Amino acid sequence: MAIKEKEASVSSAEWQVLRVVWANPETTSQGVYETLKDEYGWKLSTVKTLLHRLRDKGVIAVTQVGRVFHYIATVDELAFNEEQIRVLLLKSCRRKNGAILKRLISDERIALSKPDIEDLIETLKAQLPDAPDELGCNCIPGQCTCGLHHHREVS
């Protein structure tokens, strides 16, 4: 399922709520609140507001059982995370994609297991024969620092 731009745009706070919904399908606002209150100090009303925003963005669905609302994600966690990275890379000069990815996987805070690393190596090896020697810039002139465009004077 393709993720729409509106769905892909979530705040950091909404992201934390969404992670609880992924981990606990059919959770309630109280369940989300109990999970996050100590870490973030949020009130129940804050959690409800964030849940409503996620619902409005189409990222979660709501069902009512009696007086209790239950929340379930409408987007797959892995696909959603992948789309977040894709959107970031598509906003950047494509000539910098390799450097961005290299920095990400070199960052100590981003943990990778040996099997993860082996899988990445195999994926990259499989792409190598068809990869171009150089990527063209996809930026508007005056927007990029890759050196392929002349910089425009900004008035």
Buried (B, 14 or more C-beta within 10 A) or exposed (E): EEBEEEBBEBEEBBBBBBBBBBEBEEBBBEBBBBBBBEEBEBEEEBBBBBBBBBBEBEBBEEEEEEEEBBBBBBBEEEEBEEBBEEEEBEEBBBBBBEEBBEEEEEEEEEEEEEEEEEEEEEEEEEEEEEEEEEBEBBBEEEEBEBEEBEEEEEE
